[in-house]
Amino acid sequence: MSLYIDFVTKYPFLSAIIQFAILGTLGEIVATKISGREKLRGPSLLYKALIWAFLAIPIKIAFIGFEGFVVALILHGLLPESASSGLWNAFSRSVTMNLQFGPFLVLLHRALDNLFSGESNWRNIDKSLYSLLWFWIPAHTVTFMLPREYQIGMAALWSFSLGLILSYFAKSKKGSEENVRPSV
């Protein structure tokens, strides 16, 4: 574990890129398998890895920036002093990051997916945005409770987990629609 901590400490952006490229892409591979969609292969697999690697950079910057943002809110009396540590700090960072930076990231991710796929697919973007509320705020609250060295790795694991959750629900919805018979 000390090798991991040394690596993420010495190379914060490179380690974020590697972790998101691997875990984000792996999540998409598993999600396509579960949901029954077309498998990711060749160039499309490489594009997904490049998208996740690129997204790791603004994610890492946001993790750093919103830590300072919450401190600034406390210093200006907009958050109580109790938000300087512990659960209240983690929750404050998660809420501010996901409500301000989150929509940008969701839209950027979809735009990059569209760019590489050559399609203009904005279907269900509302569901992706709602995931900021029901998934990402709680997930990042847990993440920000961890030591800084583990936070980006945990966020990459959450990305993998969300892919699994969404693909499971997509498959179960698809299955229930196939079992519905029209009434005549």
Biotite code that builds the C-alpha atoms (Angstrom):
import biotite.structure as struc

atoms = struc.array([
    struc.Atom([0.000, 0.000, 0.000], chain_id="A", res_id=1, res_name="MET", atom_name="CA", element="C"),
    struc.Atom([2.930, 2.342, 0.601], chain_id="A", res_id=2, res_name="SER", atom_name="CA", element="C"),
    struc.Atom([3.872, 2.078, -3.096], chain_id="A", res_id=3, res_name="LEU", atom_name="CA", element="C"),
    struc.Atom([0.380, 3.266, -4.013], chain_id="A", res_id=4, res_name="TYR", atom_name="CA", element="C"),
    struc.Atom([0.521, 6.168, -1.558], chain_id="A", res_id=5, res_name="ILE", atom_name="CA", element="C"),
    struc.Atom([3.997, 7.163, -2.770], chain_id="A", res_id=6, res_name="ASP", atom_name="CA", element="C"),
    struc.Atom([2.850, 7.056, -6.400], chain_id="A", res_id=7, res_name="PHE", atom_name="CA", element="C"),
    struc.Atom([-0.336, 9.118, -5.921], chain_id="A", res_id=8, res_name="VAL", atom_name="CA", element="C"),
    struc.Atom([1.570, 11.622, -3.777], chain_id="A", res_id=9, res_name="THR", atom_name="CA", element="C"),
    struc.Atom([4.442, 12.100, -6.242], chain_id="A", res_id=10, res_name="LYS", atom_name="CA", element="C"),
    struc.Atom([2.310, 11.943, -9.401], chain_id="A", res_id=11, res_name="TYR", atom_name="CA", element="C"),
    struc.Atom([-1.212, 13.117, -8.507], chain_id="A", res_id=12, res_name="PRO", atom_name="CA", element="C"),
    struc.Atom([-2.391, 13.780, -12.069], chain_id="A", res_id=13, res_name="PHE", atom_name="CA", element="C"),
    struc.Atom([-0.741, 10.766, -13.684], chain_id="A", res_id=14, res_name="LEU", atom_name="CA", element="C"),
    struc.Atom([-2.126, 8.482, -10.986], chain_id="A", res_id=15, res_name="SER", atom_name="CA", element="C"),
    struc.Atom([-5.616, 9.986, -11.449], chain_id="A", res_id=16, res_name="ALA", atom_name="CA", element="C"),
    struc.Atom([-5.380, 9.464, -15.212], chain_id="A", res_id=17, res_name="ILE", atom_name="CA", element="C"),
    struc.Atom([-4.313, 5.836, -14.820], chain_id="A", res_id=18, res_name="ILE", atom_name="CA", element="C"),
    struc.Atom([-6.930, 5.009, -12.188], chain_id="A", res_id=19, res_name="GLN", atom_name="CA", element="C"),
    struc.Atom([-9.822, 6.550, -14.116], chain_id="A", res_id=20, res_name="PHE", atom_name="CA", element="C"),
    struc.Atom([-8.670, 5.146, -17.464], chain_id="A", res_id=21, res_name="ALA", atom_name="CA", element="C"),
    struc.Atom([-8.597, 1.636, -16.019], chain_id="A", res_id=22, res_name="ILE", atom_name="CA", element="C"),
    struc.Atom([-11.581, 1.651, -13.658], chain_id="A", res_id=23, res_name="LEU", atom_name="CA", element="C"),
    struc.Atom([-13.859, 3.883, -15.732], chain_id="A", res_id=24, res_name="GLY", atom_name="CA", element="C"),
    struc.Atom([-13.231, 1.838, -18.877], chain_id="A", res_id=25, res_name="THR", atom_name="CA", element="C"),
    struc.Atom([-13.586, -1.438, -16.990], chain_id="A", res_id=26, res_name="LEU", atom_name="CA", element="C"),
    struc.Atom([-16.913, -0.194, -15.652], chain_id="A", res_id=27, res_name="GLY", atom_name="CA", element="C"),
    struc.Atom([-18.099, 0.539, -19.181], chain_id="A", res_id=28, res_name="GLU", atom_name="CA", element="C"),
    struc.Atom([-16.974, -2.899, -20.398], chain_id="A", res_id=29, res_name="ILE", atom_name="CA", element="C"),
    struc.Atom([-18.855, -4.659, -17.609], chain_id="A", res_id=30, res_name="VAL", atom_name="CA", element="C"),
    struc.Atom([-21.868, -2.364, -18.043], chain_id="A", res_id=31, res_name="ALA", atom_name="CA", element="C"),
    struc.Atom([-22.156, -3.167, -21.749], chain_id="A", res_id=32, res_name="THR", atom_name="CA", element="C"),
    struc.Atom([-21.935, -6.868, -20.960], chain_id="A", res_id=33, res_name="LYS", atom_name="CA", element="C"),
    struc.Atom([-24.644, -6.686, -18.275], chain_id="A", res_id=34, res_name="ILE", atom_name="CA", element="C"),
    struc.Atom([-26.988, -4.477, -20.292], chain_id="A", res_id=35, res_name="SER", atom_name="CA", element="C"),
    struc.Atom([-26.589, -6.527, -23.463], chain_id="A", res_id=36, res_name="GLY", atom_name="CA", element="C"),
    struc.Atom([-25.414, -3.572, -25.537], chain_id="A", res_id=37, res_name="ARG", atom_name="CA", element="C"),
    struc.Atom([-22.781, -3.882, -28.226], chain_id="A", res_id=38, res_name="GLU", atom_name="CA", element="C"),
    struc.Atom([-19.396, -4.813, -26.755], chain_id="A", res_id=39, res_name="LYS", atom_name="CA", element="C"),
    struc.Atom([-16.589, -2.293, -26.600], chain_id="A", res_id=40, res_name="LEU", atom_name="CA", element="C"),
    struc.Atom([-13.716, -3.365, -28.830], chain_id="A", res_id=41, res_name="ARG", atom_name="CA", element="C"),
    struc.Atom([-10.807, -1.900, -30.728], chain_id="A", res_id=42, res_name="GLY", atom_name="CA", element="C"),
    struc.Atom([-11.052, 1.839, -31.340], chain_id="A", res_id=43, res_name="PRO", atom_name="CA", element="C"),
    struc.Atom([-14.224, 2.309, -29.272], chain_id="A", res_id=44, res_name="SER", atom_name="CA", element="C"),
    struc.Atom([-12.507, 0.733, -26.260], chain_id="A", res_id=45, res_name="LEU", atom_name="CA", element="C"),
    struc.Atom([-9.485, 2.984, -26.749], chain_id="A", res_id=46, res_name="LEU", atom_name="CA", element="C"),
    struc.Atom([-11.750, 6.049, -27.071], chain_id="A", res_id=47, res_name="TYR", atom_name="CA", element="C"),
    struc.Atom([-13.489, 5.200, -23.803], chain_id="A", res_id=48, res_name="LYS", atom_name="CA", element="C"),
    struc.Atom([-10.132, 4.840, -22.035], chain_id="A", res_id=49, res_name="ALA", atom_name="CA", element="C"),
    struc.Atom([-8.957, 8.172, -23.461], chain_id="A", res_id=50, res_name="LEU", atom_name="CA", element="C"),
    struc.Atom([-12.176, 9.893, -22.379], chain_id="A", res_id=51, res_name="ILE", atom_name="CA", element="C"),
    struc.Atom([-11.824, 8.571, -18.824], chain_id="A", res_id=52, res_name="TRP", atom_name="CA", element="C"),
    struc.Atom([-8.143, 9.527, -18.753], chain_id="A", res_id=53, res_name="ALA", atom_name="CA", element="C"),
    struc.Atom([-8.985, 13.057, -19.890], chain_id="A", res_id=54, res_name="PHE", atom_name="CA", element="C"),
    struc.Atom([-11.851, 13.413, -17.378], chain_id="A", res_id=55, res_name="LEU", atom_name="CA", element="C"),
    struc.Atom([-9.471, 12.485, -14.556], chain_id="A", res_id=56, res_name="ALA", atom_name="CA", element="C"),
    struc.Atom([-7.714, 15.843, -14.914], chain_id="A", res_id=57, res_name="ILE", atom_name="CA", element="C"),
    struc.Atom([-10.686, 18.149, -14.183], chain_id="A", res_id=58, res_name="PRO", atom_name="CA", element="C"),
    struc.Atom([-11.862, 15.698, -11.519], chain_id="A", res_id=59, res_name="ILE", atom_name="CA", element="C"),
    struc.Atom([-8.504, 15.911, -9.728], chain_id="A", res_id=60, res_name="LYS", atom_name="CA", element="C"),
    struc.Atom([-8.541, 19.708, -10.020], chain_id="A", res_id=61, res_name="ILE", atom_name="CA", element="C"),
    struc.Atom([-12.099, 19.833, -8.633], chain_id="A", res_id=62, res_name="ALA", atom_name="CA", element="C"),
    struc.Atom([-11.125, 17.672, -5.654], chain_id="A", res_id=63, res_name="PHE", atom_name="CA", element="C"),
    struc.Atom([-8.357, 20.139, -4.811], chain_id="A", res_id=64, res_name="ILE", atom_name="CA", element="C"),
    struc.Atom([-10.358, 23.256, -5.597], chain_id="A", res_id=65, res_name="GLY", atom_name="CA", element="C"),
    struc.Atom([-13.515, 22.412, -3.686], chain_id="A", res_id=66, res_name="PHE", atom_name="CA", element="C"),
    struc.Atom([-11.495, 21.603, -0.588], chain_id="A", res_id=67, res_name="GLU", atom_name="CA", element="C"),
    struc.Atom([-10.310, 25.208, -0.705], chain_id="A", res_id=68, res_name="GLY", atom_name="CA", element="C"),
    struc.Atom([-13.779, 26.439, -1.650], chain_id="A", res_id=69, res_name="PHE", atom_name="CA", element="C"),
    struc.Atom([-15.292, 25.055, 1.554], chain_id="A", res_id=70, res_name="VAL", atom_name="CA", element="C"),
    struc.Atom([-12.463, 26.597, 3.594], chain_id="A", res_id=71, res_name="VAL", atom_name="CA", element="C"),
    struc.Atom([-13.208, 29.975, 1.952], chain_id="A", res_id=72, res_name="ALA", atom_name="CA", element="C"),
    struc.Atom([-16.923, 29.643, 2.764], chain_id="A", res_id=73, res_name="LEU", atom_name="CA", element="C"),
    struc.Atom([-16.033, 28.984, 6.409], chain_id="A", res_id=74, res_name="ILE", atom_name="CA", element="C"),
    struc.Atom([-13.618, 31.952, 6.534], chain_id="A", res_id=75, res_name="LEU", atom_name="CA", element="C"),
    struc.Atom([-16.321, 34.245, 5.136], chain_id="A", res_id=76, res_name="HIS", atom_name="CA", element="C"),
    struc.Atom([-18.903, 32.989, 7.622], chain_id="A", res_id=77, res_name="GLY", atom_name="CA", element="C"),
    struc.Atom([-21.052, 31.266, 5.000], chain_id="A", res_id=78, res_name="LEU", atom_name="CA", element="C"),
    struc.Atom([-20.536, 27.855, 6.579], chain_id="A", res_id=79, res_name="LEU", atom_name="CA", element="C"),
    struc.Atom([-20.141, 27.160, 10.285], chain_id="A", res_id=80, res_name="PRO", atom_name="CA", element="C"),
    struc.Atom([-16.719, 26.432, 11.787], chain_id="A", res_id=81, res_name="GLU", atom_name="CA", element="C"),
    struc.Atom([-17.906, 22.842, 12.349], chain_id="A", res_id=82, res_name="SER", atom_name="CA", element="C"),
    struc.Atom([-17.672, 22.327, 8.564], chain_id="A", res_id=83, res_name="ALA", atom_name="CA", element="C"),
    struc.Atom([-13.885, 22.501, 8.784], chain_id="A", res_id=84, res_name="SER", atom_name="CA", element="C"),
    struc.Atom([-13.477, 18.775, 9.460], chain_id="A", res_id=85, res_name="SER", atom_name="CA", element="C"),
    struc.Atom([-15.175, 15.416, 9.693], chain_id="A", res_id=86, res_name="GLY", atom_name="CA", element="C"),
    struc.Atom([-18.499, 14.434, 8.182], chain_id="A", res_id=87, res_name="LEU", atom_name="CA", element="C"),
    struc.Atom([-19.798, 18.004, 7.873], chain_id="A", res_id=88, res_name="TRP", atom_name="CA", element="C"),
    struc.Atom([-16.690, 18.986, 5.858], chain_id="A", res_id=89, res_name="ASN", atom_name="CA", element="C"),
    struc.Atom([-16.973, 15.925, 3.619], chain_id="A", res_id=90, res_name="ALA", atom_name="CA", element="C"),
    struc.Atom([-20.670, 16.589, 3.017], chain_id="A", res_id=91, res_name="PHE", atom_name="CA", element="C"),
    struc.Atom([-20.060, 20.302, 2.329], chain_id="A", res_id=92, res_name="SER", atom_name="CA", element="C"),
    struc.Atom([-17.327, 19.517, -0.189], chain_id="A", res_id=93, res_name="ARG", atom_name="CA", element="C"),
    struc.Atom([-19.468, 16.886, -1.862], chain_id="A", res_id=94, res_name="SER", atom_name="CA", element="C"),
    struc.Atom([-22.559, 19.087, -2.156], chain_id="A", res_id=95, res_name="VAL", atom_name="CA", element="C"),
    struc.Atom([-20.694, 22.141, -3.448], chain_id="A", res_id=96, res_name="THR", atom_name="CA", element="C"),
    struc.Atom([-18.642, 20.128, -5.921], chain_id="A", res_id=97, res_name="MET", atom_name="CA", element="C"),
    struc.Atom([-21.500, 18.029, -7.273], chain_id="A", res_id=98, res_name="ASN", atom_name="CA", element="C"),
    struc.Atom([-23.951, 20.902, -7.612], chain_id="A", res_id=99, res_name="LEU", atom_name="CA", element="C"),
    struc.Atom([-21.475, 23.272, -9.284], chain_id="A", res_id=100, res_name="GLN", atom_name="CA", element="C"),
    struc.Atom([-18.880, 21.151, -11.076], chain_id="A", res_id=101, res_name="PHE", atom_name="CA", element="C"),
    struc.Atom([-20.976, 17.988, -11.449], chain_id="A", res_id=102, res_name="GLY", atom_name="CA", element="C"),
    struc.Atom([-23.340, 19.193, -14.206], chain_id="A", res_id=103, res_name="PRO", atom_name="CA", element="C"),
    struc.Atom([-20.376, 20.436, -16.243], chain_id="A", res_id=104, res_name="PHE", atom_name="CA", element="C"),
    struc.Atom([-18.644, 17.059, -15.902], chain_id="A", res_id=105, res_name="LEU", atom_name="CA", element="C"),
    struc.Atom([-21.782, 15.093, -16.847], chain_id="A", res_id=106, res_name="VAL", atom_name="CA", element="C"),
    struc.Atom([-22.301, 17.234, -19.961], chain_id="A", res_id=107, res_name="LEU", atom_name="CA", element="C"),
    struc.Atom([-18.604, 17.126, -20.891], chain_id="A", res_id=108, res_name="LEU", atom_name="CA", element="C"),
    struc.Atom([-18.548, 13.342, -20.536], chain_id="A", res_id=109, res_name="HIS", atom_name="CA", element="C"),
    struc.Atom([-21.601, 12.971, -22.778], chain_id="A", res_id=110, res_name="ARG", atom_name="CA", element="C"),
    struc.Atom([-20.196, 15.443, -25.334], chain_id="A", res_id=111, res_name="ALA", atom_name="CA", element="C"),
    struc.Atom([-16.929, 13.477, -25.496], chain_id="A", res_id=112, res_name="LEU", atom_name="CA", element="C"),
    struc.Atom([-18.830, 10.193, -25.863], chain_id="A", res_id=113, res_name="ASP", atom_name="CA", element="C"),
    struc.Atom([-20.831, 11.766, -28.707], chain_id="A", res_id=114, res_name="ASN", atom_name="CA", element="C"),
    struc.Atom([-17.700, 13.128, -30.358], chain_id="A", res_id=115, res_name="LEU", atom_name="CA", element="C"),
    struc.Atom([-15.946, 9.769, -30.429], chain_id="A", res_id=116, res_name="PHE", atom_name="CA", element="C"),
    struc.Atom([-19.044, 7.771, -31.380], chain_id="A", res_id=117, res_name="SER", atom_name="CA", element="C"),
    struc.Atom([-19.993, 10.179, -34.171], chain_id="A", res_id=118, res_name="GLY", atom_name="CA", element="C"),
    struc.Atom([-23.543, 10.386, -32.784], chain_id="A", res_id=119, res_name="GLU", atom_name="CA", element="C"),
    struc.Atom([-25.569, 13.053, -31.073], chain_id="A", res_id=120, res_name="SER", atom_name="CA", element="C"),
    struc.Atom([-27.034, 11.102, -28.175], chain_id="A", res_id=121, res_name="ASN", atom_name="CA", element="C"),
    struc.Atom([-28.442, 13.218, -25.365], chain_id="A", res_id=122, res_name="TRP", atom_name="CA", element="C"),
    struc.Atom([-31.090, 10.672, -24.329], chain_id="A", res_id=123, res_name="ARG", atom_name="CA", element="C"),
    struc.Atom([-31.451, 10.233, -20.585], chain_id="A", res_id=124, res_name="ASN", atom_name="CA", element="C"),
    struc.Atom([-29.080, 13.109, -19.807], chain_id="A", res_id=125, res_name="ILE", atom_name="CA", element="C"),
    struc.Atom([-31.555, 14.069, -17.089], chain_id="A", res_id=126, res_name="ASP", atom_name="CA", element="C"),
    struc.Atom([-30.958, 10.708, -15.405], chain_id="A", res_id=127, res_name="LYS", atom_name="CA", element="C"),
    struc.Atom([-27.224, 11.314, -15.518], chain_id="A", res_id=128, res_name="SER", atom_name="CA", element="C"),
    struc.Atom([-27.734, 14.710, -13.900], chain_id="A", res_id=129, res_name="LEU", atom_name="CA", element="C"),
    struc.Atom([-30.036, 13.246, -11.223], chain_id="A", res_id=130, res_name="TYR", atom_name="CA", element="C"),
    struc.Atom([-27.264, 10.774, -10.345], chain_id="A", res_id=131, res_name="SER", atom_name="CA", element="C"),
    struc.Atom([-25.405, 13.755, -8.888], chain_id="A", res_id=132, res_name="LEU", atom_name="CA", element="C"),
    struc.Atom([-28.078, 13.913, -6.185], chain_id="A", res_id=133, res_name="LEU", atom_name="CA", element="C"),
    struc.Atom([-28.855, 10.275, -5.417], chain_id="A", res_id=134, res_name="TRP", atom_name="CA", element="C"),
    struc.Atom([-25.422, 8.752, -6.033], chain_id="A", res_id=135, res_name="PHE", atom_name="CA", element="C"),
    struc.Atom([-22.548, 11.219, -6.242], chain_id="A", res_id=136, res_name="TRP", atom_name="CA", element="C"),
    struc.Atom([-23.303, 13.432, -3.230], chain_id="A", res_id=137, res_name="ILE", atom_name="CA", element="C"),
    struc.Atom([-23.450, 10.441, -0.854], chain_id="A", res_id=138, res_name="PRO", atom_name="CA", element="C"),
    struc.Atom([-20.533, 8.701, -2.623], chain_id="A", res_id=139, res_name="ALA", atom_name="CA", element="C"),
    struc.Atom([-18.262, 11.728, -2.479], chain_id="A", res_id=140, res_name="HIS", atom_name="CA", element="C"),
    struc.Atom([-19.232, 12.391, 1.127], chain_id="A", res_id=141, res_name="THR", atom_name="CA", element="C"),
    struc.Atom([-17.774, 8.964, 1.927], chain_id="A", res_id=142, res_name="VAL", atom_name="CA", element="C"),
    struc.Atom([-14.811, 9.653, -0.374], chain_id="A", res_id=143, res_name="THR", atom_name="CA", element="C"),
    struc.Atom([-13.941, 12.942, 1.333], chain_id="A", res_id=144, res_name="PHE", atom_name="CA", element="C"),
    struc.Atom([-13.903, 11.189, 4.709], chain_id="A", res_id=145, res_name="MET", atom_name="CA", element="C"),
    struc.Atom([-10.878, 9.199, 3.491], chain_id="A", res_id=146, res_name="LEU", atom_name="CA", element="C"),
    struc.Atom([-7.265, 10.391, 3.616], chain_id="A", res_id=147, res_name="PRO", atom_name="CA", element="C"),
    struc.Atom([-6.461, 12.557, 0.566], chain_id="A", res_id=148, res_name="ARG", atom_name="CA", element="C"),
    struc.Atom([-4.226, 9.858, -0.981], chain_id="A", res_id=149, res_name="GLU", atom_name="CA", element="C"),
    struc.Atom([-7.182, 7.480, -1.367], chain_id="A", res_id=150, res_name="TYR", atom_name="CA", element="C"),
    struc.Atom([-9.813, 9.925, -2.604], chain_id="A", res_id=151, res_name="GLN", atom_name="CA", element="C"),
    struc.Atom([-9.209, 9.799, -6.364], chain_id="A", res_id=152, res_name="ILE", atom_name="CA", element="C"),
    struc.Atom([-8.899, 6.018, -6.326], chain_id="A", res_id=153, res_name="GLY", atom_name="CA", element="C"),
    struc.Atom([-12.185, 5.806, -4.445], chain_id="A", res_id=154, res_name="MET", atom_name="CA", element="C"),
    struc.Atom([-13.856, 8.172, -6.917], chain_id="A", res_id=155, res_name="ALA", atom_name="CA", element="C"),
    struc.Atom([-12.688, 5.945, -9.780], chain_id="A", res_id=156, res_name="ALA", atom_name="CA", element="C"),
    struc.Atom([-14.148, 2.927, -7.964], chain_id="A", res_id=157, res_name="LEU", atom_name="CA", element="C"),
    struc.Atom([-17.442, 4.814, -7.534], chain_id="A", res_id=158, res_name="TRP", atom_name="CA", element="C"),
    struc.Atom([-17.474, 5.455, -11.317], chain_id="A", res_id=159, res_name="SER", atom_name="CA", element="C"),
    struc.Atom([-17.102, 1.729, -11.879], chain_id="A", res_id=160, res_name="PHE", atom_name="CA", element="C"),
    struc.Atom([-19.879, 1.031, -9.348], chain_id="A", res_id=161, res_name="SER", atom_name="CA", element="C"),
    struc.Atom([-22.298, 3.509, -10.904], chain_id="A", res_id=162, res_name="LEU", atom_name="CA", element="C"),
    struc.Atom([-21.762, 1.877, -14.298], chain_id="A", res_id=163, res_name="GLY", atom_name="CA", element="C"),
    struc.Atom([-22.752, -1.465, -12.804], chain_id="A", res_id=164, res_name="LEU", atom_name="CA", element="C"),
    struc.Atom([-25.815, -0.039, -11.067], chain_id="A", res_id=165, res_name="ILE", atom_name="CA", element="C"),
    struc.Atom([-27.087, 1.783, -14.144], chain_id="A", res_id=166, res_name="LEU", atom_name="CA", element="C"),
    struc.Atom([-26.510, -1.181, -16.462], chain_id="A", res_id=167, res_name="SER", atom_name="CA", element="C"),
    struc.Atom([-28.367, -3.477, -14.076], chain_id="A", res_id=168, res_name="TYR", atom_name="CA", element="C"),
    struc.Atom([-31.367, -1.140, -14.048], chain_id="A", res_id=169, res_name="PHE", atom_name="CA", element="C"),
    struc.Atom([-31.182, -0.702, -17.830], chain_id="A", res_id=170, res_name="ALA", atom_name="CA", element="C"),
    struc.Atom([-31.265, -4.469, -18.258], chain_id="A", res_id=171, res_name="LYS", atom_name="CA", element="C"),
    struc.Atom([-34.114, -4.979, -15.782], chain_id="A", res_id=172, res_name="SER", atom_name="CA", element="C"),
    struc.Atom([-36.124, -2.187, -17.456], chain_id="A", res_id=173, res_name="LYS", atom_name="CA", element="C"),
    struc.Atom([-35.450, -3.686, -20.889], chain_id="A", res_id=174, res_name="LYS", atom_name="CA", element="C"),
    struc.Atom([-36.562, -7.098, -19.640], chain_id="A", res_id=175, res_name="GLY", atom_name="CA", element="C"),
    struc.Atom([-39.784, -5.751, -18.130], chain_id="A", res_id=176, res_name="SER", atom_name="CA", element="C"),
    struc.Atom([-40.612, -3.895, -21.366], chain_id="A", res_id=177, res_name="GLU", atom_name="CA", element="C"),
    struc.Atom([-40.167, -7.108, -23.359], chain_id="A", res_id=178, res_name="GLU", atom_name="CA", element="C"),
    struc.Atom([-42.618, -8.911, -21.060], chain_id="A", res_id=179, res_name="ASN", atom_name="CA", element="C"),
    struc.Atom([-45.347, -6.301, -21.445], chain_id="A", res_id=180, res_name="VAL", atom_name="CA", element="C"),
    struc.Atom([-47.997, -7.328, -23.941], chain_id="A", res_id=181, res_name="ARG", atom_name="CA", element="C"),
    struc.Atom([-50.104, -4.708, -25.645], chain_id="A", res_id=182, res_name="PRO", atom_name="CA", element="C"),
    struc.Atom([-53.782, -4.864, -24.770], chain_id="A", res_id=183, res_name="SER", atom_name="CA", element="C"),
    struc.Atom([-56.065, -5.247, -27.760], chain_id="A", res_id=184, res_name="VAL", atom_name="CA", element="C"),
])
